[in-house]
Amino acid sequence: MFFTSDTHFFHKNIVHIGDGRPWDNSDEMTEALVENWNQTVGKKDLVYHLGDFSFGNKNQTLAVLQRLNGLKHIIRGNHDGTLDTVVRQNPEIVDSYQTYKEIKVYDQRLVLFHFPILSWHNVHKGVWHLHGHCHGQLRFSGGPLLDVGVDVHDYRPISYDEVHHLLQDVEPVFFDHHARNRA
């Protein structure tokens, strides 16, 4: 099982925004990201992509989806308008497509959402939160949450084992969200 986000396939500007990505253009980046994905993910592996999949047109986005290994579960990001159309016209191309998802891996529950959440469902019970959107720029350590974007993880999906290694010792957040400030 793997997690990733913010591939931004075919995004011309992302190779130059901020520190940029280590490619000269979006076509080179797209090919490298597809190669990294397929070297990491097997044909029958589960992959959860947490949004901002592609900036390509419908044909480009469909073509890249067809090239990627794995059973693809996609969490919609804020730049996935074209992907909405592709999935609506080709629902068989992905195994699921939604805005938010909760899953359980072994005994660990996970909340999957494109955006980082300050307080997520059952955070006080040890649930972890995986997100994208921030491209490694979020400087917050308020509990067991992890940016799974390609910019953070060597431009490839990250395995559940890697997620577990990174979050296993992070303390859950304990607060009583029903308590009121009585001061």
Secondary structure, 3 states (H helix, E strand, C coil): CEEEECCCECCCCCCCCCCCCCCCCHHHHHHHHHHHHHHHCCCCCEEEECCCCECCCHHHHHHHHHHCCCEEEEECCCCCHHHHHHHHHCHHHCCEEECEEEEEECCEEEEEECCCCCCCCCHHHCCEEEECCCCCCCCCCCCCEEECECCCCCCCCEEHHHHHHHHCCCCCCCCCCCCCCCC
